[in-house]
Amino acid sequence: MKIQPVIKENALIPRVFNALREEFGISQVNEADVKVALDNDLYDVVAFDDYQPVGMARLVGDGKLAFYIKDVYVLRSYQGKGIGGLLIKRLIDYYDLNHGETSYLGLMSTCGSETFYEHLGFEKRPNQRLGSGMILIEK
Ligand SMILES: CC(C)(COP(=O)(O)OP(=O)(O)OC[C@H]1O[C@@H](n2cnc3c(N)ncnc32)[C@H](O)[C@@H]1OP(=O)(O)O)[C@@H](O)C(=O)NCCC(=O)NCCS
């Protein structure tokens, strides 16, 4: 069943960032680094159910031409209720209001989440027009 969470804009803080990642076994990031990252993102959204943070998503980029979605997490017990879609739609609204003439909104999907993003209008790459996404991860 869908629920209507309260969505707060630019309310993400390091403690919540790490708490929402923890459930997925993603490494915790020291709070000083997270603070710098959050201070420098373009926009973020946090979903609350009864004051409890249950999901987040953020947007990074140059604010005009290149925008990337990052750190999309919804707590397992809240998945499938429309929250992830709601969060991404808020990021798309921000993008629509702020992007320039030849801009794009990109993301790197986790394995298995591609369909989630396709439902929201994103296309998978590589395809006939676009090459692969590439990544260099600090080891
Ligand atoms: C991916 C994630 C954010 C989706 O959040 P959610 O709140 O469960 O998504 P929603 O309930 O808004 O689902 C929206 C639609 O996508 C579909 N969907 C959701 N997750 C899906 C998945 N993993 N695979 C295929 N379809 C999916 C839903 O069925 C729904 O379809 P509908 O609109 O036809 O009903 C959530 O599963 C999650 O946090 N996963 C773990 C972290 C992760 O991998 N994040 C992605 C980082 S790129």
The ligand as an SDF file (V2000), in Angstrom:
LIG
                    3D

 48 50  0  0  0  0  0  0  0  0999 V2000
   15.4890    1.2020   -5.5600 C   0  0  0  0  0  0  0  0  0  0  0  0
   14.6590    1.7830   -4.4000 C   0  0  0  0  0  0  0  0  0  0  0  0
   15.1680    3.1830   -4.0520 C   0  0  0  0  0  0  0  0  0  0  0  0
   13.1930    1.8520   -4.8520 C   0  0  0  0  0  0  0  0  0  0  0  0
   12.4330    2.4910   -3.8250 O   0  0  0  0  0  0  0  0  0  0  0  0
   10.9070    2.0840   -3.5470 P   0  0  0  0  0  0  0  0  0  0  0  0
   10.3750    3.0490   -2.5540 O   0  0  0  0  0  0  0  0  0  0  0  0
   10.8140    0.6600   -3.2140 O   0  0  0  0  0  0  0  0  0  0  0  0
   10.2670    2.3320   -5.0020 O   0  0  0  0  0  0  0  0  0  0  0  0
    8.7330    2.6420   -5.3280 P   0  0  0  0  0  0  0  0  0  0  0  0
    7.8560    1.9510   -4.3410 O   0  0  0  0  0  0  0  0  0  0  0  0
    8.5590    4.1180   -5.4920 O   0  0  0  0  0  0  0  0  0  0  0  0
    8.6110    1.9430   -6.7620 O   0  0  0  0  0  0  0  0  0  0  0  0
    8.3570    2.6650   -7.9530 C   0  0  0  0  0  0  0  0  0  0  0  0
    8.1730    1.6760   -9.0650 C   0  0  0  0  0  0  0  0  0  0  0  0
    9.3970    0.9900   -9.3650 O   0  0  0  0  0  0  0  0  0  0  0  0
    9.2370   -0.4180   -9.1680 C   0  0  0  0  0  0  0  0  0  0  0  0
   10.4350   -0.9090   -8.5090 N   0  0  0  0  0  0  0  0  0  0  0  0
   10.9250   -0.5240   -7.3170 C   0  0  0  0  0  0  0  0  0  0  0  0
   12.0890   -1.1470   -7.0520 N   0  0  0  0  0  0  0  0  0  0  0  0
   12.3150   -1.9590   -8.1130 C   0  0  0  0  0  0  0  0  0  0  0  0
   13.3490   -2.8560   -8.4510 C   0  0  0  0  0  0  0  0  0  0  0  0
   14.4020   -3.0500   -7.6640 N   0  0  0  0  0  0  0  0  0  0  0  0
   13.2470   -3.5180   -9.6370 N   0  0  0  0  0  0  0  0  0  0  0  0
   12.1850   -3.3150  -10.4590 C   0  0  0  0  0  0  0  0  0  0  0  0
   11.1880   -2.4690  -10.1920 N   0  0  0  0  0  0  0  0  0  0  0  0
   11.2490   -1.7960   -9.0320 C   0  0  0  0  0  0  0  0  0  0  0  0
    8.0120   -0.5870   -8.2930 C   0  0  0  0  0  0  0  0  0  0  0  0
    7.3780   -1.8200   -8.5500 O   0  0  0  0  0  0  0  0  0  0  0  0
    7.1500    0.5900   -8.7190 C   0  0  0  0  0  0  0  0  0  0  0  0
    6.4490    0.2980   -9.9010 O   0  0  0  0  0  0  0  0  0  0  0  0
    4.9550    0.8730  -10.1260 P   0  0  0  0  0  0  0  0  0  0  0  0
    5.0810    2.3840  -10.1410 O   0  0  0  0  0  0  0  0  0  0  0  0
    4.5520    0.2890  -11.4310 O   0  0  0  0  0  0  0  0  0  0  0  0
    4.1600    0.3860   -8.9660 O   0  0  0  0  0  0  0  0  0  0  0  0
   14.7190    0.8630   -3.1460 C   0  0  0  0  0  0  0  0  0  0  0  0
   14.3760   -0.4380   -3.5290 O   0  0  0  0  0  0  0  0  0  0  0  0
   16.0690    0.8510   -2.4390 C   0  0  0  0  0  0  0  0  0  0  0  0
   16.3360    1.6660   -1.5510 O   0  0  0  0  0  0  0  0  0  0  0  0
   16.9490   -0.1210   -2.8030 N   0  0  0  0  0  0  0  0  0  0  0  0
   18.2210   -0.3120   -2.1090 C   0  0  0  0  0  0  0  0  0  0  0  0
   19.2120    0.7800   -2.3830 C   0  0  0  0  0  0  0  0  0  0  0  0
   19.4540    0.9560   -3.8650 C   0  0  0  0  0  0  0  0  0  0  0  0
   19.8450    0.0400   -4.5790 O   0  0  0  0  0  0  0  0  0  0  0  0
   19.2360    2.2040   -4.3370 N   0  0  0  0  0  0  0  0  0  0  0  0
   19.4040    2.5710   -5.7450 C   0  0  0  0  0  0  0  0  0  0  0  0
   20.6980    3.3000   -5.8660 C   0  0  0  0  0  0  0  0  0  0  0  0
   21.0520    3.6740   -7.5780 S   0  0  0  0  0  0  0  0  0  0  0  0
  1  2  1  0
  2  3  1  0
  2  4  1  0
  2 36  1  0
  4  5  1  0
  5  6  1  0
  6  7  2  0
  6  8  1  0
  6  9  1  0
  9 10  1  0
 10 11  2  0
 10 12  1  0
 10 13  1  0
 13 14  1  0
 14 15  1  0
 15 16  1  0
 15 30  1  0
 16 17  1  0
 17 18  1  0
 17 28  1  0
 18 19  1  0
 18 27  1  0
 19 20  2  0
 20 21  1  0
 21 22  1  0
 21 27  2  0
 22 23  1  0
 22 24  2  0
 24 25  1  0
 25 26  2  0
 26 27  1  0
 28 29  1  0
 28 30  1  0
 30 31  1  0
 31 32  1  0
 32 33  2  0
 32 34  1  0
 32 35  1  0
 36 37  1  0
 36 38  1  0
 38 39  2  0
 38 40  1  0
 40 41  1  0
 41 42  1  0
 42 43  1  0
 43 44  2  0
 43 45  1  0
 45 46  1  0
 46 47  1  0
 47 48  1  0
M  END
$$$$
